[in-house]
């Protein structure tokens, strides 16, 4: 999973599928209306990556879970 965020200061995070323990989705009320959510990826070693404003966050979680299940 590769995450790039920020405009002035760009933060790039790369997490291998083997290091992913769980993926959570948080949908704030405005996110439910406009179709976005926050994805929280928990990796090995107590690493938590929060990715805000992901369009179709539930679909993203489903696709990652499909990839993890096929390995």
ABEGO torsion letter per residue (X at the ends): XBBBBEAABBBBBBBBAAABABBBBBBBAAAAAAGBBBBBBBBBGGBBBBBBGBBGAAAAAAAAAAAAAAX
